[in-house]
Every structure is written in structure tokens, then in C-alpha cells.
Amino acid sequence: MQAVPKNDKRLIRSWSMYDWANSAYNLVITSTIFPAYYTAITTTAAHGDEVTFFGMKVINTALSNFTLALAYLIMAVCLPFISSYADVQGRKKQIMMFFTYFGALACMGLFFFKLETLEMGIILFGLAAMGYIGGVLFNNSYLPEIASPAYQDKVSAQGFAYGYVGCVTLQIICLVFILKPEWFGITDSSFAPRLSFLLVGLWWAGFSAIPFRALPRNQRSDVRASKSLRRTVILEFRIVLRKIKKMERIRRFLPAYFFYAAGVQTVMIVAAAFGAKELQLENSKLIITILLIQLVAILGAFLMSRLSAVFGNIKVLIAVVLVWVGICIVAFYIHSEIQFYMLACVVGLVMGGIQSLSRSTYSKFLPENIRDTTSFFSFYDVTEKLAIVMGLISFALIEQLTHNIRFSALFLSIFFIIGCSLLGRLLRFNKAMTV
């Protein structure tokens, strides 16, 4: 098996390129062009914002949120066992490649998504999310392998920065087709957005080749294989679960992360739909706003890394989560474009920081030189995915019941308040902690 050099700049750059590659999905499909296109084609004069999905009538944005929630739930159930299998068999990179190409192909399939193919489009939308989720888990699990604890905040921030730059680059390319279709002789208004989905798949699969060439295969775990691979995988899962139960800081951190991640991830997913529905912003303005968020997030990721070195990770996380509480409350009251843009800048600043710092904080809580990093990180990723399920379902249900997306946004503040409280308990538990 290949030895993994820690703090090797070339390897870290290659690892960061996976964020560059897959963040295009997160921006174009989850946050900007797909939500704008989806909302536009599913809002009709005859039926308003209601669509018929396999015979069921449902609000369009609620349907997309339920779909994402189901995708995240399926992956949350499966990931611990998939990651245990990867550690037992030493196939982390191969499975990471499988999820990457699976998700990329699903994005390419969205090129054929129109209102008359709603069911197919929604299914591909969910499958693309599953590919993204799987790839992120395995990419995250490399962090403690390629960087020592002292460098993990910086390396995690670099990965997110690469991701933001990469997705913005592709987004600009897509915007050229959407805003200036006449330059390319495009007459079908749906063609440019659908072309964007195709480009996401190609970008994701193409740039992922860089980390796939550089990242090493993982060593098999120390679990002794039995005659049944299923039993071996279950044994690996139980061993890691038993270890995590004994790690007090992780046991206290994950519940806090669960609640504030529910709020963060849901805001990122529904921001475009909120702007479109409540402020009637044009698609071009929404996309430019999300681009602004990504650019500010680059600054946020590095800023939080610097602040954590001075004040400690947990204190900085508490401060950032409190800012998120304010964001949810302000979102309930905004009524103008300029207010939306100002709020978007604040979201970008804390979005990059909280994602980067959460990943590195968990990584620094893990014992050094562990082999089964994939299994350990699966608990982090499953916590996030279950949080997203809860966040999206809560958001969708409240909108479905009240027909007012503002109440959904306000409700998210409860998740942040609970998360902040649990982070406070973690800080009091170990005032001498160095992270």
C-alpha cells in the first residue's frame, strides 16, 4: 500500500481539486441554475406553483426539497456500511470514483429535463445528490491522512477555497450561455440551463481525474476478515462506533453539529427559491447573488481559519452560529433587493467559515495515525446528511402548511440556537482544549 506523506503541498493541492470539481454540482444544481430553471418551468398560469408528480399534487419547491431529503436519508443509512466496506477492503478511492462518476452522469442526464419529463428529472436530481454525498465523504476522510492537526484548519480552508473558485468559474461559463444565448445561436430558452447541467457533469468527472491520480489507496483496516464480508463490514462498523462512544469531545460535538448543520445546509439549498418567490428576483439576479456568496465565502473560509488559531475552533463556531441566528430572523423581514444582497454577503462570509472549520474541528478530534478514517468520517457525514433531511423536511412541511416560505426561514433559527447551546456545553466541558 502507498504511504501517505503528511503536509505535502503537491498532494494537498491535488486533494483540493476534488472540491474544485464537485462544488460545481453544489452551486449550479443545488443552489442556482437548477432551482431557478426548475421553479420557472414548474410555475404555470393554470396551476400556479403546484405540480403533479406520479399523480400526486405538491408544491414545486416542496417536491424538490422532499426529493433531496430522501436522497440524503438513503445515503445516511448506507454510508456507515459503505465506508466500513471501503476500510475493510482498502477500496476508498475506487468507491469515491464510483460515486463521482455516478453523480456526474446523473447531472448530464438532466440535460433532457423539461416539464413533460418532470418525473425523470426529479429522479436524476436525487441520484446526482447521492453521488455528490458519497464523493464528499471519501474526500473528507483524506484530511487527517494528508495533514497533521496543526495544519488541518488551513488545509480544510484551502479545499473549500478551491471549491468556491472552481464552481464560480463554471458558473460564469454557464452564465454566458444563459444571459447571451444569441451569441451561440440558441433560440430555445430551456437549452442554456440544460446545457449547464451537462457541463456540470463533464466538469465534475473531468477535474476529479486530478485527485484520483494523486490520492493513494487506503490500507485495509486491522479487522480480521471472516468468511462473510457482510459480517466483517458490520464488525468494522461496530468497532469504530465503540471507539467514537469513548471520545468525549466527538460525542459532544456531533449533536451540536447536527443542529447547526441542519440550518446552514438548508439555507444554502433554498436561498435561490426564497429570492425568486418572495422578492420575485429574475433568474439572472439570483444567480449573480449566489456567485457573490461563493466569492465572499472564500474570504470567510480563510478568515475563520485565522480566527480559530487565535481564539480556538469552538469559540469561533459559537460566534458564527449566533450570526446565523440573526440571518434567519432578518430573512423573515426583508422586502427589497438591496436587503437581499446585503444579507447574501453576510451568508457568504459565515458559510465558508462554518463549513471549513467544522470539517477541520472534527478531524482534529480524531486520534492521529488512524487507518480507518473513512469509517470515522462517515459518522460526521451521516450527522450532516441526517441534519439536512430534518432541515429540508421541516422547511418543506412548514411551507406546504402555511404557503409562506418566510415562516420556514424563521423556523431554521431554532436549529442554530440549539446548536449554539450544545457548542457552549462542549466549550465548558473542556476549557483547556487547544482546537
C-alpha positions as CSV (number, residue, x, y, z in Angstrom):
1,M,0.0,0.0,0.0
2,Q,1.1,3.6,-0.6
3,A,2.4,5.6,2.3
4,V,0.7,9.0,2.7
5,P,3.1,11.9,3.1
6,K,1.6,14.5,5.5
7,N,1.6,18.2,4.7
8,D,2.9,17.6,1.2
9,K,1.9,20.7,-0.8
10,R,1.5,18.9,-4.1
11,L,-0.7,16.2,-2.6
12,I,-2.8,18.8,-0.8
13,R,-3.3,20.8,-4.0
14,S,-4.5,17.6,-5.8
15,W,-6.8,16.8,-2.9
16,S,-8.2,20.3,-3.0
17,M,-9.0,19.9,-6.7
18,Y,-11.8,17.5,-5.7
19,D,-13.5,20.4,-4.1
20,W,-12.9,22.4,-7.3
21,A,-14.5,19.6,-9.3
22,N,-17.6,18.6,-7.2
23,S,-18.5,22.1,-5.9
24,A,-19.8,22.8,-9.4
25,Y,-22.7,20.4,-8.6
26,N,-23.4,22.1,-5.3
27,L,-23.6,25.6,-6.9
28,V,-25.2,25.0,-10.2
29,I,-27.5,22.1,-9.4
30,T,-28.3,22.7,-5.7
31,S,-28.2,26.4,-5.3
32,T,-28.6,28.4,-8.6
33,I,-29.3,27.4,-12.1
34,F,-31.3,24.2,-11.5
35,P,-33.6,25.8,-8.7
36,A,-34.2,28.8,-10.9
37,Y,-34.9,26.7,-14.0
38,Y,-37.0,24.2,-12.0
39,T,-39.1,26.9,-10.4
40,A,-39.6,28.7,-13.8
41,I,-40.8,25.6,-15.7
42,T,-43.0,24.2,-12.9
43,T,-44.8,27.5,-12.2
44,T,-47.7,27.8,-14.7
45,A,-50.7,30.1,-15.2
46,A,-53.1,27.2,-14.9
47,H,-51.7,25.5,-11.7
48,G,-49.5,28.2,-10.0
49,D,-46.7,26.6,-8.1
50,E,-48.3,23.1,-7.9
51,V,-47.1,20.2,-9.9
52,T,-48.3,16.7,-10.5
53,F,-45.7,14.1,-9.6
54,F,-46.8,10.5,-10.3
55,G,-50.4,11.5,-9.8
56,M,-49.8,13.5,-6.6
57,K,-50.3,17.3,-6.4
58,V,-47.5,19.0,-4.5
59,I,-45.9,22.5,-4.3
60,N,-42.9,22.6,-6.7
61,T,-40.3,23.7,-4.2
62,A,-41.6,21.3,-1.5
63,L,-41.2,18.4,-4.1
64,S,-37.6,19.3,-4.8
65,N,-36.9,19.6,-1.0
66,F,-38.6,16.3,-0.3
67,T,-36.5,14.7,-3.1
68,L,-33.2,15.9,-1.6
69,A,-34.3,14.9,1.8
70,L,-35.0,11.3,0.6
71,A,-31.6,11.2,-1.2
72,Y,-29.8,12.3,2.0
73,L,-31.7,9.9,4.1
74,I,-30.9,6.9,1.9
75,M,-27.2,7.9,1.9
76,A,-27.2,8.5,5.7
77,V,-28.4,4.9,6.2
78,C,-26.0,3.4,3.8
79,L,-22.8,5.4,4.3
80,P,-21.6,3.9,7.6
81,F,-21.6,0.4,6.0
82,I,-20.2,1.6,2.7
83,S,-17.4,3.4,4.5
84,S,-16.7,0.3,6.6
85,Y,-16.5,-1.8,3.5
86,A,-14.1,0.7,2.0
87,D,-11.8,0.5,5.0
88,V,-12.0,-3.3,5.3
89,Q,-11.3,-3.9,1.6
90,G,-8.9,-0.9,1.1
91,R,-11.1,0.5,-1.7
92,K,-11.7,4.0,-0.5
93,K,-10.5,5.6,-3.8
94,Q,-12.4,3.2,-6.0
95,I,-15.7,3.8,-4.2
96,M,-15.0,7.6,-4.3
97,M,-14.6,7.3,-8.1
98,F,-17.8,5.3,-8.4
99,F,-19.9,8.0,-6.6
100,T,-18.2,10.7,-8.5
101,Y,-19.0,9.3,-12.0
102,F,-22.5,8.2,-10.8
103,G,-23.3,11.7,-9.8
104,A,-21.7,13.3,-12.9
105,L,-23.7,11.0,-15.2
106,A,-27.0,11.9,-13.4
107,C,-26.1,15.6,-13.9
108,M,-25.6,15.0,-17.6
109,G,-29.0,13.3,-17.8
110,L,-30.6,16.5,-16.5
111,F,-29.9,17.9,-20.0
112,F,-33.1,16.2,-21.0
113,F,-35.2,17.7,-18.1
114,K,-38.3,19.6,-19.2
115,L,-41.8,19.9,-17.6
116,E,-43.1,17.0,-19.6
117,T,-40.3,14.8,-18.2
118,L,-40.8,16.0,-14.6
119,E,-40.6,12.6,-13.0
120,M,-37.4,11.6,-14.8
121,G,-35.8,15.0,-13.9
122,I,-36.7,14.7,-10.2
123,I,-35.3,11.2,-10.0
124,L,-32.0,12.3,-11.7
125,F,-31.9,15.3,-9.4
126,G,-32.0,12.9,-6.4
127,L,-29.4,10.5,-7.9
128,A,-27.0,13.4,-8.5
129,A,-27.3,14.3,-4.9
130,M,-26.5,10.8,-3.8
131,G,-23.4,10.8,-6.0
132,Y,-22.3,14.1,-4.5
133,I,-22.8,12.9,-0.9
134,G,-20.8,9.8,-1.4
135,G,-17.9,11.5,-3.0
136,V,-17.7,14.2,-0.3
137,L,-17.5,11.6,2.5
138,F,-14.5,9.9,1.0
139,N,-12.8,13.2,0.1
140,N,-13.3,14.4,3.7
141,S,-11.8,11.2,5.1
142,Y,-8.4,12.0,3.4
143,L,-8.0,15.2,5.5
144,P,-6.4,13.6,8.6
145,E,-4.3,11.4,6.4
146,I,-2.7,14.2,4.3
147,A,-2.4,16.9,7.0
148,S,-1.2,17.0,10.6
149,P,-3.6,18.5,13.2
150,A,-1.7,21.8,13.2
151,Y,-2.3,22.3,9.5
152,Q,-5.8,20.8,9.2
153,D,-7.7,24.2,9.6
154,K,-5.6,25.7,6.9
155,V,-5.8,22.7,4.6
156,S,-9.6,22.4,5.0
157,A,-10.0,26.1,4.3
158,Q,-7.8,25.7,1.1
159,G,-10.1,22.9,0.0
160,F,-13.2,25.0,0.4
161,A,-11.5,27.9,-1.3
162,Y,-10.6,25.8,-4.3
163,G,-14.2,24.7,-4.4
164,Y,-15.6,28.2,-4.4
165,V,-13.2,29.3,-7.1
166,G,-13.9,26.3,-9.2
167,C,-17.7,26.5,-9.0
168,V,-17.7,30.2,-9.7
169,T,-15.6,29.7,-12.8
170,L,-18.0,27.2,-14.2
171,Q,-21.0,29.3,-13.1
172,I,-19.6,32.2,-15.2
173,I,-19.2,30.0,-18.2
174,C,-22.8,28.8,-17.8
175,L,-24.0,32.4,-17.3
176,V,-22.6,33.4,-20.7
177,F,-24.8,30.8,-22.4
178,I,-27.8,31.8,-20.2
179,L,-27.5,35.6,-20.5
180,K,-26.2,35.8,-24.0
181,P,-27.8,32.9,-25.9
182,E,-27.9,34.9,-29.2
183,W,-24.0,34.7,-29.3
184,F,-24.4,31.0,-29.9
185,G,-27.5,30.9,-32.0
186,I,-29.6,29.5,-29.1
187,T,-33.3,30.1,-29.6
188,D,-34.8,27.6,-27.1
189,S,-34.9,29.3,-23.7
190,S,-34.5,26.0,-21.9
191,F,-31.4,24.9,-23.8
192,A,-28.9,27.1,-22.0
193,P,-29.9,25.9,-18.4
194,R,-30.0,22.3,-19.6
195,L,-26.6,22.7,-21.2
196,S,-25.3,24.0,-17.8
197,F,-26.4,20.7,-16.2
198,L,-24.4,18.8,-18.9
199,L,-21.4,21.0,-18.3
200,V,-21.5,20.3,-14.6
201,G,-21.3,16.6,-15.2
202,L,-18.4,17.0,-17.5
203,W,-16.6,19.4,-15.2
204,W,-17.1,17.2,-12.2
205,A,-15.9,14.0,-13.9
206,G,-13.1,15.7,-15.7
207,F,-11.4,17.6,-12.9
208,S,-11.8,14.7,-10.5
209,A,-9.2,12.9,-12.5
210,I,-6.5,15.1,-10.9
211,P,-7.1,13.9,-7.3
212,F,-7.8,10.4,-8.4
213,R,-4.3,10.2,-9.9
214,A,-2.6,11.7,-6.8
215,L,-4.5,10.3,-3.8
216,P,-3.2,6.9,-2.6
217,R,-5.2,3.8,-1.9
218,N,-6.0,3.3,1.7
219,Q,-4.7,0.4,3.7
220,R,-7.0,-2.3,4.8
221,S,-8.2,-2.0,8.3
222,D,-7.0,-4.2,11.1
223,V,-10.3,-6.0,11.3
224,R,-9.7,-9.7,10.7
225,A,-11.8,-10.8,7.8
226,S,-14.3,-13.6,8.4
227,K,-15.8,-15.9,5.8
228,S,-18.6,-13.4,5.4
229,L,-17.7,-10.0,4.0
230,R,-21.0,-8.7,5.4
231,R,-20.0,-9.8,8.9
232,T,-16.6,-8.2,8.6
233,V,-18.1,-4.9,7.5
234,I,-20.6,-4.9,10.4
235,L,-17.7,-5.7,12.8
236,E,-15.7,-2.8,11.4
237,F,-18.7,-0.5,11.9
238,R,-19.2,-1.7,15.5
239,I,-15.5,-1.2,16.3
240,V,-15.5,2.4,15.1
241,L,-18.8,3.1,16.8
242,R,-17.4,1.8,20.0
243,K,-14.3,4.0,19.7
244,I,-16.4,7.1,19.0
245,K,-18.5,6.5,22.0
246,K,-15.3,6.7,24.1
247,M,-14.2,10.0,22.5
248,E,-16.0,12.5,24.7
249,R,-15.3,15.6,22.6
250,I,-16.7,13.9,19.4
251,R,-19.7,12.7,21.3
252,R,-20.4,16.3,22.4
253,F,-19.5,17.9,19.1
254,L,-21.7,15.8,16.7
255,P,-25.0,16.7,18.3
256,A,-24.1,20.4,18.1
257,Y,-23.0,20.0,14.5
258,F,-26.3,18.1,13.7
259,F,-28.4,21.1,14.6
260,Y,-26.5,24.0,13.2
261,A,-25.7,22.0,10.0
262,A,-29.4,21.5,9.5
263,G,-29.8,25.2,9.4
264,V,-26.7,26.0,7.3
265,Q,-27.3,23.4,4.6
266,T,-31.0,24.2,4.3
267,V,-30.3,27.9,3.8
268,M,-27.8,27.1,1.1
269,I,-30.2,24.9,-0.7
270,V,-33.3,27.1,-0.5
271,A,-31.8,30.6,-0.9
272,A,-32.5,30.9,-4.6
273,A,-36.1,29.7,-4.2
274,F,-36.6,32.2,-1.4
275,G,-35.4,35.1,-3.6
276,A,-37.5,34.0,-6.5
277,K,-40.7,33.5,-4.6
278,E,-40.6,36.3,-2.0
279,L,-38.8,39.1,-3.9
280,Q,-39.6,38.0,-7.5
281,L,-36.0,38.3,-8.4
282,E,-35.1,37.4,-12.0
283,N,-33.0,34.3,-12.6
284,S,-30.0,36.3,-13.7
285,K,-30.1,38.3,-10.5
286,L,-30.4,35.2,-8.3
287,I,-27.5,33.5,-10.0
288,I,-25.3,36.6,-9.6
289,T,-26.3,36.8,-6.0
290,I,-25.3,33.2,-5.3
291,L,-22.0,33.9,-7.2
292,L,-21.4,36.8,-4.8
293,I,-22.0,34.4,-1.9
294,Q,-19.4,32.0,-3.2
295,L,-16.7,34.7,-3.7
296,V,-17.3,36.1,-0.2
297,A,-17.2,32.6,1.2
298,I,-13.5,32.3,0.1
299,L,-12.7,35.1,2.4
300,G,-14.8,33.6,5.1
301,A,-13.0,30.2,5.0
302,F,-9.6,31.8,5.4
303,L,-10.8,34.3,8.0
304,M,-12.3,31.6,10.2
305,S,-9.1,29.6,9.9
306,R,-7.1,32.6,11.2
307,L,-9.5,33.4,14.0
308,S,-9.5,29.8,15.2
309,A,-5.8,30.0,15.6
310,V,-6.3,32.9,18.0
311,F,-9.5,32.1,19.8
312,G,-9.9,28.3,19.3
313,N,-12.3,26.5,17.0
314,I,-15.2,26.1,19.3
315,K,-15.4,29.8,20.3
316,V,-15.3,30.9,16.7
317,L,-18.0,28.3,15.8
318,I,-20.2,29.7,18.6
319,A,-19.8,33.2,17.3
320,V,-20.6,32.2,13.7
321,V,-23.7,30.2,14.7
322,L,-25.0,33.3,16.5
323,V,-24.6,35.2,13.3
324,W,-26.7,32.5,11.5
325,V,-29.5,33.0,14.1
326,G,-29.6,36.7,13.1
327,I,-29.6,35.8,9.4
328,C,-32.8,33.7,9.8
329,I,-34.6,36.4,11.7
330,V,-33.6,39.1,9.2
331,A,-34.7,36.9,6.3
332,F,-38.2,36.9,7.7
333,Y,-38.4,40.7,7.4
334,I,-36.5,41.6,4.2
335,H,-38.6,43.0,1.3
336,S,-36.2,44.6,-1.1
337,E,-33.4,43.6,-3.5
338,I,-30.7,45.5,-1.7
339,Q,-31.6,43.9,1.6
340,F,-31.4,40.5,0.0
341,Y,-28.0,41.3,-1.5
342,M,-26.7,42.6,1.9
343,L,-27.9,39.5,3.6
344,A,-26.3,37.3,0.9
345,C,-22.9,38.9,1.7
346,V,-23.3,38.0,5.4
347,V,-24.3,34.5,4.4
348,G,-21.3,34.1,2.2
349,L,-18.9,35.2,4.9
350,V,-20.2,32.8,7.5
351,M,-21.0,30.0,5.1
352,G,-17.4,29.3,4.0
353,G,-16.1,29.6,7.6
354,I,-18.5,27.3,9.3
355,Q,-18.2,24.5,6.7
356,S,-14.4,24.6,6.7
357,L,-14.0,25.0,10.4
358,S,-16.5,22.2,11.2
359,R,-14.6,19.7,9.0
360,S,-11.2,20.5,10.5
361,T,-12.6,20.6,14.1
362,Y,-13.9,17.0,13.7
363,S,-10.7,15.9,12.1
364,K,-8.6,17.3,14.9
365,F,-10.7,15.5,17.4
366,L,-9.7,12.1,15.8
367,P,-6.7,10.2,17.1
368,E,-3.6,10.7,15.0
369,N,-2.4,8.0,12.6
370,I,-5.8,6.1,12.5
371,R,-6.2,3.8,9.5
372,D,-10.0,3.6,9.2
373,T,-10.5,7.3,8.6
374,T,-13.4,6.7,6.1
375,S,-15.4,4.9,8.8
376,F,-14.7,7.7,11.3
377,F,-15.7,10.4,8.9
378,S,-18.8,8.5,7.9
379,F,-20.3,9.5,11.3
380,Y,-19.5,13.1,10.6
381,D,-21.1,12.9,7.1
382,V,-24.1,10.9,8.3
383,T,-24.7,13.5,11.0
384,E,-24.7,16.2,8.4
385,K,-26.9,14.3,6.0
386,L,-29.5,13.5,8.7
387,A,-29.4,17.1,9.7
388,I,-30.1,18.1,6.1
389,V,-33.0,15.7,6.0
390,M,-34.5,17.2,9.1
391,G,-33.9,20.8,7.8
392,L,-35.4,20.2,4.4
393,I,-38.4,18.3,5.6
394,S,-39.1,20.9,8.3
395,F,-38.7,23.7,5.7
396,A,-40.9,21.9,3.1
397,L,-43.6,21.0,5.6
398,I,-43.9,24.5,7.0
399,E,-44.1,26.0,3.5
400,Q,-46.7,23.3,2.5
401,L,-48.8,24.0,5.5
402,T,-48.5,27.8,5.6
403,H,-47.9,28.6,1.9
404,N,-45.4,31.1,3.3
405,I,-41.7,30.4,2.8
406,R,-40.8,33.2,5.3
407,F,-42.0,31.1,8.2
408,S,-39.8,28.2,7.0
409,A,-36.8,30.5,7.1
410,L,-37.6,31.8,10.6
411,F,-38.1,28.3,11.9
412,L,-34.4,27.5,11.0
413,S,-33.2,29.8,13.7
414,I,-34.3,27.2,16.3
415,F,-31.8,24.8,14.9
416,F,-29.0,27.3,15.2
417,I,-30.0,28.2,18.8
418,I,-29.9,24.6,19.9
419,G,-26.6,24.0,18.1
420,C,-25.1,27.1,19.8
421,S,-26.2,25.9,23.2
422,L,-24.6,22.5,22.6
423,L,-21.4,24.1,21.5
424,G,-21.4,26.1,24.7
425,R,-21.6,22.8,26.7
426,L,-18.7,21.4,24.7
427,L,-16.6,24.5,25.5
428,R,-17.4,24.3,29.2
429,F,-16.6,20.6,29.2
430,N,-13.0,21.3,28.1
431,K,-12.0,24.9,28.6
432,A,-8.3,23.9,28.1
433,M,-9.0,22.4,24.6
434,T,-6.5,23.7,22.0
435,V,-8.7,23.4,19.0
